[in-house]
Amino acid sequence: MEENQKQQLFMVISVSELTSSPTSLFLETEPVFARFGLESGSPELQLGQGDESSDVILFNLQNSKLFKVGPAESLCISEASEDNKEKTYSRGISIQFRNEEESRAFHCAFEQWKKEVVVQECPLINGAVSTSKSKFDDKIEASSAKMYFHYYGQLLHQQNMLQDFVRTGTYYSAVIENRADFLGRVVVDVGAGSGILSLFAAQAGAKHVYAIEASEMADYARKLIAGNPSLSERITVIKGKVEDVELPQKADILISEPMGTLLVNERMLESYVIARDRFLVQNGKMFPGVGRIHMAPFSDEYLYMEVANKATFWQQQNYFGVDLTPLHGSAYQGYFSQPVVDAFDPRLLVAPAVSHVINFSSIKEEDLYEIDIPLRFLSTVSTRIHGLACWFDVLFNGSTVQRWLTTAPGAPTTHWYQLRCVLPQPLYVMPGQEITGRLHLVAHKAQSYTIYLTLSALVGDMLQTSSVKLDLKEPYYRMSQPQAYSSAQDQQPNQLLQTQDMQFPTGEEDGSILMQPPSPTSGLELHSL
């Protein structure tokens, strides 16, 4: 358990015994503390006066319950127990807090401490852990989750995301320009990381922000937030998974950065949806509220040859006297199973993009387990198609300003870049020719997806079809590779791709619509999920 949670202190007005004639248990002239700790090896609540008071009341949280009976008053009940060592009887006390805010914070802390698991009188080193297996644990491999939370628990990776100024600046603008959505509201930050979005929400006037973070980054978030005292009083960091934690109240608005490569990688969108179902009030807002995956066929001889040539090593018939060719086919297939992550020139696209819409406010968690997208394009050029290019954007549908965060090719580059699925067998197309296919995503337990891509094009009477299976978990990061294109590729007429505005309902009763900002690669077709 983290060092700064070995104890947690609250000050209360009074503590009274729950009897037929309630009497105060402590002197009214001195302040009363309520302290959570692990001094006995189990999570416990201590109530007393002074630092060394002998009249300390102890409640073992494992057999205690807390009930709210007023805005600033609660009842704590300890259940009776009997074992070989001792026998205890039920006991109840009334706790009077200074205000409603402190009462809520105390209830939140009570639930979190109650979840601390102690094994052989030694707390688990990973901090707050639910005693029962969570929904997250049921669908995600333990080894994958361990690596995932370790990665995001490091400041260097948080810095990488914070220094993505397109990402961070868009979130900041979306929040600050929509103060009306945050002012006086309760906010839940899902997967808070460093706590930067929680601080933005507090800057926008949020009444209180609950920052939920499952990795060790929660410790750093507490430190960062405490270092901003004008905001910290309205932010509570909760270490745990959104599938497991309990909150003292519902949220008016959720904020999160749940997007991975191709929007869905890392499967955090599912946690975002679970948080919506558990914590968000009816008709509450989500920042972001809509995501779109955009797809278009591309032609890139350089990339295709680069991927294909990686397997030439296995064509050696005399490698220190060993014939490597039996593994060439497997190696060739393996290199094409890696999605390519890089920033590419949008002139490599050979048809207008289509888009698949995911509405975070209405989609069911189970709908994200398997995503099926039919594909249909019309080629604008005579060329060889080497695969499917993908990128995404998300919408912050604020009451005042609507903001898009895009990862499109040609737009300012983000840390997500773009993604391309390269076909092992290119397709030949002519201008105006129809290209059909299917992009099928199937979630797996390593917090990612298996991608099944098929593209087809009819040449005369012959149907060309090329398929590939890829693992989104294992991409080929090509961001640092030089991007040089010949004049032949530069002359592809992708300038013909015109912007087509897309309309989205705001979700408000007035039926007003949103317009997509101009993009040279906006889609012609929408497939909603």
Disulfide bonds with the S-S distance in Angstrom:
none
